[in-house]
């Protein structure tokens, strides 16, 4: 290769690496999206005048969560747990919002809107769990030499969750589909490399 050809190839490579460097650094420093705060209002069993307000996606480090009734004088000041969840019981029937100083703020959902959000969260969480567990199981089996292994999803029974039966069925389907796809991907990746 002559000197002119080497210079012609080398200069664009240097320019490209200089341009990509800051972009790569920017990607590395881009903060991850924080979990979205959600808040739900549900009727208290046995007392039609009271509600329970629950929330998730709040930051324990930011302190207390203020729960305010938007159509009355009810409210509470509650602590978010390490998992970002809170609960305020025996509040007057009404509409609510939840917020943290310098943090998340959201309108609390009630009725069918709340049920739809709970169902969606449940299905999404099961899909993510399926992908994570399927890939881990497939990778372990592939690395042990079991390249002809079949996926074996582990459906769970989640007592106490408020997702309705249709959402639970869809969540099982989402989990199984995600598990199988991730399992097959891991087997293919580690058995053919």
Secondary structure, 3 states (H helix, E strand, C coil): CCHHHHHHHHHHHHHHHHHHHHHHHHHHHCCCCCCCCEEEEEEECCEEEEEEEEEECCCHHHCEEEEEECCCCCEEEEECCCCCCEEEEEEECCCEEEECCCCCEEECEEHHHHHHHHHHHHHHHHHHHHHHHHHHHHHHHHHCCCCCCCCCCCCCCCCCCCCCHHHHHHHHHHHHHHHHHHHHHHHHHHHHC
